[in-house]
Amino acid sequence: MPPLHHRLVFAFDPGVSPKSGGLPGLSVLRTVVNSINLFAIIAVVGALAVSLAAWAWGHYSGGHQAEANGKKGALVSAGAALGLGAANGIIAFFSALGSQVH
C-alpha cells in the first residue's frame, strides 16, 4: 500500500448546475407539466369522491369489503393530493440539499 502522500485523487468538479434558458422550449415544458399536475389533481378529486361514496355505501349496506376499500381509496387519494400539491416543494428541497454535497 503506497503512503498517503503518493495517492492520486481522482475527484473532479464538472461545474454543472441547472440554468434557466439553456434550451428552447422550457416554457412549453413547464406549461405541459403544470397541465399534467392539474389533470392529476382533478382525477384525485374524482377518486376521492368515488372512494367516499363506496365507504358510505359499504357502511350503510353492511358491505365490509366495500367499506374497507372505500377507506383505503380515500386514504390513497388524500396521499396523492398531498404528493401532487407538495411535488414542487419536495423537488426544490432535495435539489437544494443535493447542491450542498461536495
Buried (B, 14 or more C-beta within 10 A) or exposed (E): EEEEEEEEEEEEEEEEEEEEEEEEEEEEEEEEEEEEBEEBEEEBEEBBEBBBEBBEEBBEEEBEEBBEBBBEBBEBBBEBBEEBEEEEEEEEEEEEEEEEEE
